[in-house]
């Protein structure tokens, strides 16, 4: 059975979701920096900022 794959059936890739630890963030930035593409580095820093914010979310919760 051959099922045709199209871009419409592919899941959306979320880079921020992949950056789920300090180690993952560090490795990602190392890889991007090694490529030497300043535009990609700017994008990567945005992803890292979002990922880091979710890792350090200290929003207080109300005790009921």
N, CA, C and O atoms as a printed pandas DataFrame, in Angstrom:
     atom_number atom_name residue_name chain_id  residue_number  x_coord  y_coord  z_coord
0              1         N          UNK        A               1    0.842   -1.170    0.000
1              2        CA          UNK        A               1    0.000    0.000    0.000
2              3         C          UNK        A               1    0.898    1.248    0.000
3              4         O          UNK        A               1    1.707    1.436    0.908
4              5         N          UNK        A               2    0.749    2.069   -0.996
5              6        CA          UNK        A               2    1.517    3.307   -1.114
6              7         C          UNK        A               2    0.634    4.484   -0.744
7              8         O          UNK        A               2   -0.303    4.824   -1.466
8              9         N          UNK        A               3    0.938    5.097    0.378
9             10        CA          UNK        A               3    0.194    6.268    0.806
10            11         C          UNK        A               3    0.993    7.506    0.433
11            12         O          UNK        A               3    2.153    7.647    0.822
12            13         N          UNK        A               4    0.374    8.396   -0.318
13            14        CA          UNK        A               4    1.058    9.603   -0.757
14            15         C          UNK        A               4    1.149   10.606    0.397
15            16         O          UNK        A               4    0.154   10.897    1.059
16            17         N          UNK        A               5    2.339   11.120    0.623
17            18        CA          UNK        A               5    2.566   12.118    1.661
18            19         C          UNK        A               5    2.584   13.493    1.009
19            20         O          UNK        A               5    3.271   13.715    0.013
20            21         N          UNK        A               6    1.827   14.397    1.581
21            22        CA          UNK        A               6    1.809   15.773    1.080
22            23         C          UNK        A               6    2.130   16.710    2.242
23            24         O          UNK        A               6    2.037   16.324    3.407
24            25         N          UNK        A               7    2.498   17.912    1.920
25            26        CA          UNK        A               7    2.805   18.880    2.971
26            27         C          UNK        A               7    1.575   19.203    3.805
27            28         O          UNK        A               7    1.699   19.585    4.969
28            29         N          UNK        A               8    0.397   19.056    3.226
29            30        CA          UNK        A               8   -0.834   19.327    3.971
30            31         C          UNK        A               8   -1.069   18.304    5.070
31            32         O          UNK        A               8   -1.753   18.605    6.048
32            33         N          UNK        A               9   -0.516   17.096    4.936
33            34        CA          UNK        A               9   -0.744   16.059    5.937
34            35         C          UNK        A               9    0.375   15.967    6.967
35            36         O          UNK        A               9    0.274   15.203    7.927
36            37         N          UNK        A              10    1.433   16.735    6.774
37            38        CA          UNK        A              10    2.535   16.720    7.739
38            39         C          UNK        A              10    2.184   17.565    8.962
39            40         O          UNK        A              10    1.525   18.596    8.830
40            41         N          UNK        A              11    2.616   17.140   10.146
41            42        CA          UNK        A              11    2.366   17.956   11.334
42            43         C          UNK        A              11    3.230   19.222   11.307
43            44         O          UNK        A              11    4.283   19.254   10.670
44            45         N          UNK        A              12    2.777   20.243   11.995
45            46        CA          UNK        A              12    3.532   21.491   12.088
46            47         C          UNK        A              12    4.720   21.250   13.013
47            48         O          UNK        A              12    4.567   20.683   14.095
48            49         N          UNK        A              13    5.891   21.679   12.589
49            50        CA          UNK        A              13    7.097   21.525   13.401
50            51         C          UNK        A              13    7.260   22.743   14.293
51            52         O          UNK        A              13    7.226   23.876   13.814
52            53         N          UNK        A              14    7.437   22.514   15.585
53            54        CA          UNK        A              14    7.612   23.593   16.551
54            55         C          UNK        A              14    8.994   23.471   17.184
55            56         O          UNK        A              14    9.213   22.617   18.043
56            57         N          UNK        A              15    9.918   24.315   16.764
57            58        CA          UNK        A              15   11.284   24.258   17.278
58            59         C          UNK        A              15   11.321   24.468   18.780
59            60         O          UNK        A              15   12.104   23.825   19.479
60            61         N          UNK        A              16   10.483   25.361   19.281
61            62        CA          UNK        A              16   10.469   25.665   20.712
62            63         C          UNK        A              16   10.154   24.409   21.528
63            64         O          UNK        A              16   10.719   24.207   22.603
64            65         N          UNK        A              17    9.265   23.579   21.024
65            66        CA          UNK        A              17    8.900   22.349   21.737
66            67         C          UNK        A              17   10.080   21.382   21.834
67            68         O          UNK        A              17   10.139   20.569   22.756
68            69         N          UNK        A              18   11.002   21.465   20.906
69            70        CA          UNK        A              18   12.176   20.590   20.922
70            71         C          UNK        A              18   13.217   21.034   21.954
71            72         O          UNK        A              18   14.056   20.244   22.385
72            73         N          UNK        A              19   13.149   22.287   22.334
73            74        CA          UNK        A              19   14.133   22.850   23.267
74            75         C          UNK        A              19   13.588   22.721   24.689
75            76         O          UNK        A              19   13.191   23.709   25.307
76            77         N          UNK        A              20   13.577   21.505   25.189
77            78        CA          UNK        A              20   12.907   21.211   26.457
78            79         C          UNK        A              20   13.845   21.076   27.652
79            80         O          UNK        A              20   13.430   20.642   28.727
80            81         N          UNK        A              21   15.103   21.446   27.466
81            82        CA          UNK        A              21   16.060   21.411   28.576
82            83         C          UNK        A              21   17.196   22.386   28.278
83            84         O          UNK        A              21   17.392   22.816   27.141
84            85         N          UNK        A              22   17.933   22.721   29.328
85            86        CA          UNK        A              22   19.096   23.597   29.128
86            87         C          UNK        A              22   20.119   22.947   28.207
87            88         O          UNK        A              22   20.786   23.629   27.429
88            89         N          UNK        A              23   20.240   21.627   28.298
89            90        CA          UNK        A              23   21.189   20.905   27.446
90            91         C          UNK        A              23   20.767   20.986   25.978
91            92         O          UNK        A              23   21.606   21.184   25.100
92            93         N          UNK        A              24   19.474   20.834   25.716
93            94        CA          UNK        A              24   18.973   20.923   24.336
94            95         C          UNK        A              24   19.194   22.320   23.772
95            96         O          UNK        A              24   19.574   22.479   22.613
96            97         N          UNK        A              25   18.954   23.320   24.593
97            98        CA          UNK        A              25   19.157   24.706   24.166
98            99         C          UNK        A              25   20.628   24.946   23.852
99           100         O          UNK        A              25   20.962   25.538   22.825
100          101         N          UNK        A              26   21.493   24.492   24.726
101          102        CA          UNK        A              26   22.930   24.674   24.523
102          103         C          UNK        A              26   23.404   24.001   23.232
103          104         O          UNK        A              26   24.148   24.598   22.455
104          105         N          UNK        A              27   22.978   22.777   23.010
105          106        CA          UNK        A              27   23.371   22.048   21.798
106          107         C          UNK        A              27   22.839   22.739   20.548
107          108         O          UNK        A              27   23.556   22.876   19.557
108          109         N          UNK        A              28   21.590   23.172   20.595
109          110        CA          UNK        A              28   20.979   23.861   19.449
110          111         C          UNK        A              28   21.773   25.126   19.110
111          112         O          UNK        A              28   22.116   25.355   17.950
112          113         N          UNK        A              29   22.061   25.941   20.121
113          114        CA          UNK        A              29   22.815   27.172   19.856
114          115         C          UNK        A              29   24.214   26.878   19.331
115          116         O          UNK        A              29   24.721   27.605   18.478
116          117         N          UNK        A              30   24.834   25.832   19.828
117          118        CA          UNK        A              30   26.161   25.451   19.338
118          119         C          UNK        A              30   26.110   25.084   17.863
119          120         O          UNK        A              30   26.980   25.476   17.085
120          121         N          UNK        A              31   25.087   24.330   17.486
121          122        CA          UNK        A              31   24.938   23.923   16.086
122          123         C          UNK        A              31   24.678   25.125   15.180
123          124         O          UNK        A              31   25.268   25.241   14.106
124          125         N          UNK        A              32   23.799   26.009   15.618
125          126        CA          UNK        A              32   23.478   27.189   14.807
126          127         C          UNK        A              32   24.708   28.083   14.672
127          128         O          UNK        A              32   24.999   28.584   13.585
128          129         N          UNK        A              33   25.419   28.280   15.760
129          130        CA          UNK        A              33   26.612   29.126   15.717
130          131         C          UNK        A              33   27.674   28.533   14.793
131          132         O          UNK        A              33   28.366   29.271   14.091
132          133         N          UNK        A              34   27.806   27.224   14.787
133          134        CA          UNK        A              34   28.798   26.564   13.936
134          135         C          UNK        A              34   28.500   26.784   12.453
135          136         O          UNK        A              34   29.413   26.809   11.627
136          137         N          UNK        A              35   27.222   26.942   12.122
137          138        CA          UNK        A              35   26.845   27.190   10.727
138          139         C          UNK        A              35   27.273   28.576   10.253
139          140         O          UNK        A              35   27.544   28.769    9.068
140          141         N          UNK        A              36   27.334   29.536   11.167
141          142        CA          UNK        A              36   27.808   30.871   10.814
142          143         C          UNK        A              36   26.806   31.751   10.089
143          144         O          UNK        A              36   27.196   32.762    9.504
144          145         N          UNK        A              37   25.545   31.403   10.109
145          146        CA          UNK        A              37   24.504   32.191    9.438
146          147         C          UNK        A              37   23.865   33.132   10.461
147          148         O          UNK        A              37   23.155   32.686   11.361
148          149         N          UNK        A              38   24.118   34.429   10.320
149          150        CA          UNK        A              38   23.634   35.397   11.312
150          151         C          UNK        A              38   22.107   35.481   11.343
151          152         O          UNK        A              38   21.530   35.698   12.409
152          153         N          UNK        A              39   21.449   35.315   10.207
153          154        CA          UNK        A              39   19.981   35.344   10.192
154          155         C          UNK        A              39   19.410   34.149   10.952
155          156         O          UNK        A              39   18.437   34.287   11.693
156          157         N          UNK        A              40   20.010   32.991   10.769
157          158        CA          UNK        A              40   19.560   31.805   11.498
158          159         C          UNK        A              40   19.830   31.962   12.992
159          160         O          UNK        A              40   19.034   31.509   13.814
160          161         N          UNK        A              41   20.937   32.596   13.349
161          162        CA          UNK        A              41   21.234   32.829   14.755
162          163         C          UNK        A              41   20.185   33.738   15.392
163          164         O          UNK        A              41   19.774   33.510   16.530
164          165         N          UNK        A              42   19.754   34.759   14.667
165          166        CA          UNK        A              42   18.695   35.641   15.180
166          167         C          UNK        A              42   17.412   34.855   15.427
167          168         O          UNK        A              42   16.775   35.018   16.468
168          169         N          UNK        A              43   17.031   34.006   14.480
169          170        CA          UNK        A              43   15.832   33.167   14.661
170          171         C          UNK        A              43   16.007   32.236   15.854
171          172         O          UNK        A              43   15.095   32.064   16.662
172          173         N          UNK        A              44   17.185   31.642   15.952
173          174        CA          UNK        A              44   17.457   30.698   17.035
174          175         C          UNK        A              44   17.346   31.381   18.399
175          176         O          UNK        A              44   16.809   30.797   19.340
176          177         N          UNK        A              45   17.843   32.597   18.508
177          178        CA          UNK        A              45   17.752   33.309   19.782
178          179         C          UNK        A              45   16.302   33.577   20.161
179          180         O          UNK        A              45   15.959   33.561   21.343
180          181         N          UNK        A              46   15.455   33.821   19.177
181          182        CA          UNK        A              46   14.023   33.979   19.447
182          183         C          UNK        A              46   13.412   32.692   19.965
183          184         O          UNK        A              46   12.652   32.708   20.934
184          185         N          UNK        A              47   13.742   31.572   19.322
185          186        CA          UNK        A              47   13.243   30.270   19.780
186          187         C          UNK        A              47   13.729   29.974   21.194
187          188         O          UNK        A              47   12.970   29.498   22.038
188          189         N          UNK        A              48   14.995   30.261   21.438
189          190        CA          UNK        A              48   15.583   29.977   22.748
190          191         C          UNK        A              48   14.916   30.841   23.823
191          192         O          UNK        A              48   14.646   30.354   24.921
192          193         N          UNK        A              49   14.653   32.094   23.524
193          194        CA          UNK        A              49   13.993   32.967   24.500
194          195         C          UNK        A              49   12.626   32.405   24.881
195          196         O          UNK        A              49   12.267   32.385   26.058
196          197         N          UNK        A              50   11.868   31.950   23.892
197          198        CA          UNK        A              50   10.546   31.368   24.167
198          199         C          UNK        A              50   10.679   30.065   24.959
199          200         O          UNK        A              50    9.928   29.827   25.906
200          201         N          UNK        A              51   11.622   29.239   24.572
201          202        CA          UNK        A              51   11.810   27.962   25.257
202          203         C          UNK        A              51   12.261   28.190   26.694
203          204         O          UNK        A              51   11.766   27.537   27.612
204          205         N          UNK        A              52   13.189   29.108   26.890
205          206        CA          UNK        A              52   13.700   29.383   28.224
206          207         C          UNK        A              52   12.591   29.929   29.120
207          208         O          UNK        A              52   12.508   29.584   30.299
208          209         N          UNK        A              53   11.745   30.777   28.554
209          210        CA          UNK        A              53   10.620   31.315   29.324
210          211         C          UNK        A              53    9.699   30.194   29.787
211          212         O          UNK        A              53    9.202   30.228   30.914
212          213         N          UNK        A              54    9.468   29.215   28.942
213          214        CA          UNK        A              54    8.588   28.117   29.347
214          215         C          UNK        A              54    9.278   27.201   30.362
215          216         O          UNK        A              54    8.611   26.611   31.211
216          217         N          UNK        A              55   10.609   27.076   30.282
217          218        CA          UNK        A              55   11.348   26.254   31.245
218          219         C          UNK        A              55   11.400   26.902   32.621
219          220         O          UNK        A              55   11.457   26.206   33.635
220          221         N          UNK        A              56   11.382   28.208   32.662
221          222        CA          UNK        A              56   11.519   28.932   33.929
222          223         C          UNK        A              56   10.231   29.593   34.364
223          224         O          UNK        A              56   10.253   30.519   35.175
224          225         N          UNK        A              57    9.112   29.135   33.841
225          226        CA          UNK        A              57    7.818   29.719   34.189
226          227         C          UNK        A              57    7.566   29.524   35.681
227          228         O          UNK        A              57    7.382   28.404   36.157
228          229         N          UNK        A              58    7.562   30.623   36.393
229          230        CA          UNK        A              58    7.326   30.576   37.839
230          231         C          UNK        A              58    6.055   31.326   38.188
231          232         O          UNK        A              58    5.961   31.958   39.241
232          233         N          UNK        A              59    5.079   31.249   37.297
233          234        CA          UNK        A              59    3.811   31.897   37.543
234          235         C          UNK        A              59    3.180   31.296   38.791
235          236         O          UNK        A              59    2.973   30.084   38.864
236          237         N          UNK        A              60    2.875   32.134   39.768
237          238        CA          UNK        A              60    2.279   31.587   40.989
238          239         C          UNK        A              60    0.885   31.043   40.730
239          240         O          UNK        A              60    0.133   31.593   39.925
240          241         N          UNK        A              61    0.550   29.978   41.405
241          242        CA          UNK        A              61   -0.786   29.407   41.303
242          243         C          UNK        A              61   -1.515   29.642   42.602
243          244         O          UNK        A              61   -0.927   29.576   43.681
244          245         N          UNK        A              62   -2.787   29.915   42.493
245          246        CA          UNK        A              62   -3.601   30.151   43.684
246          247         C          UNK        A              62   -3.966   28.841   44.345
247          248         O          UNK        A              62   -4.464   27.930   43.683
248          249         N          UNK        A              63   -3.728   28.732   45.632
249          250        CA          UNK        A              63   -4.141   27.552   46.388
250          251         C          UNK        A              63   -5.596   27.712   46.778
251          252         O          UNK        A              63   -5.999   28.745   47.313
252          253         N          UNK        A              64   -6.369   26.693   46.510
253          254        CA          UNK        A              64   -7.797   26.766   46.854
254          255         C          UNK        A              64   -8.105   25.855   47.997
255          256         O          UNK        A              64   -9.253   25.777   48.432
